[in-house]
Amino acid sequence: MAVNDTRTWLIAYDIASPKRLARVHRYVKSVAAPAQYSLYVATETTRGIETIRDELATRIDPREDDVRIYCLPKRTRIIHYGRRSLPEGLLLVQANPHEAAWRILNAG
């Protein structure tokens, strides 16, 4: 994958300490969209996700915490059941069905 290619990434975390959890949560919600509790979606280049990874590494204790970042395939199909996956008024849309570039739109 080229460094400047934009891809869709899942960021998941399980943080043992409430203090570190708050720090990680504040940071991740500033760079990605919430999908579920402790699961976020980011549309980033390889360099962008490396920056996020490095920032997360400074906020966790690797002996106690677990952070995972998954790169989704370009032609990912997302199926959703149950409660809303995004906060009220936000929509996750794919501008081109042949690309993994997702955007968060304010529906209001």
C-alpha positions as CSV (number, residue, x, y, z in Angstrom):
1,M,0.0,0.0,0.0
2,A,1.4,3.4,-1.0
3,V,2.1,5.8,1.8
4,N,-0.4,8.4,0.5
5,D,-3.3,6.0,-0.2
6,T,-6.3,6.7,2.0
7,R,-7.8,3.6,3.6
8,T,-10.4,2.8,6.2
9,W,-9.1,1.6,9.6
10,L,-10.8,0.2,12.7
11,I,-9.3,1.3,16.0
12,A,-10.2,-0.8,19.0
13,Y,-9.0,-0.5,22.6
14,D,-9.3,-2.1,26.0
15,I,-7.7,0.1,28.7
16,A,-7.2,-1.1,32.3
17,S,-6.9,2.2,34.1
18,P,-9.8,4.7,34.1
19,K,-7.3,7.6,33.9
20,R,-5.6,6.1,30.8
21,L,-9.0,5.2,29.3
22,A,-10.1,8.8,29.5
23,R,-6.9,10.0,27.8
24,V,-7.2,7.3,25.0
25,H,-10.9,8.0,24.6
26,R,-10.4,11.8,24.2
27,Y,-7.7,11.3,21.7
28,V,-9.3,8.6,19.6
29,K,-12.6,10.5,19.3
30,S,-10.7,13.5,18.0
31,V,-9.2,11.5,15.1
32,A,-11.9,8.9,14.3
33,A,-15.7,8.3,14.3
34,P,-17.3,6.1,17.0
35,A,-18.7,2.8,15.7
36,Q,-19.3,1.1,19.0
37,Y,-18.0,1.4,22.6
38,S,-14.2,1.4,22.3
39,L,-14.4,0.9,18.5
40,Y,-13.7,3.7,16.1
41,V,-13.5,4.2,12.3
42,A,-10.8,6.4,10.7
43,T,-10.1,7.3,7.1
44,E,-6.4,7.9,6.9
45,T,-3.3,7.5,4.9
46,T,-0.6,5.1,6.1
47,R,1.4,8.0,7.5
48,G,-1.8,9.3,9.2
49,I,-2.5,6.0,10.9
50,E,1.2,5.7,11.9
51,T,0.8,9.1,13.7
52,I,-2.3,7.9,15.4
53,R,-0.5,4.6,16.5
54,D,2.4,6.6,17.8
55,E,0.2,9.0,19.8
56,L,-1.8,6.0,21.3
57,A,1.5,4.4,22.3
58,T,2.3,7.4,24.5
59,R,-1.1,7.2,26.3
60,I,-1.2,3.5,27.2
61,D,0.7,1.0,29.4
62,P,1.6,-1.9,27.0
63,R,1.7,-4.3,30.0
64,E,-2.0,-3.8,30.9
65,D,-3.7,-2.2,27.9
66,D,-4.7,-3.5,24.4
67,V,-5.0,-1.3,21.3
68,R,-5.6,-2.8,17.9
69,I,-5.7,-1.1,14.5
70,Y,-7.1,-3.0,11.5
71,C,-6.9,-1.9,7.9
72,L,-10.2,-2.8,6.1
73,P,-10.2,-4.1,2.6
74,K,-11.0,-1.5,-0.1
75,R,-14.3,-3.1,-0.9
76,T,-15.6,-3.7,2.6
77,R,-19.3,-4.3,3.0
78,I,-20.6,-3.1,6.4
79,I,-23.8,-4.6,7.7
80,H,-25.4,-3.1,10.8
81,Y,-28.1,-4.5,13.2
82,G,-29.5,-3.0,16.3
83,R,-29.0,0.4,17.8
84,R,-27.6,3.3,15.9
85,S,-23.9,3.0,15.2
86,L,-23.2,6.7,15.2
87,P,-24.4,9.6,17.4
88,E,-27.7,11.2,16.4
89,G,-27.4,13.5,13.4
90,L,-24.3,11.9,12.0
91,L,-24.1,9.7,8.9
92,L,-21.2,7.5,7.7
93,V,-21.2,7.6,3.9
94,Q,-19.0,6.2,1.2
95,A,-18.5,8.8,-1.6
96,N,-17.5,6.2,-4.2
97,P,-18.6,2.5,-3.7
98,H,-15.3,1.3,-5.3
99,E,-13.1,3.1,-2.7
100,A,-12.7,2.8,1.0
101,A,-13.0,6.6,1.6
102,W,-15.7,7.1,4.2
103,R,-16.9,10.5,5.3
104,I,-18.9,11.5,8.4
105,L,-21.7,13.9,7.4
106,N,-23.8,16.0,9.8
107,A,-27.4,15.1,8.9
108,G,-28.9,18.2,10.6
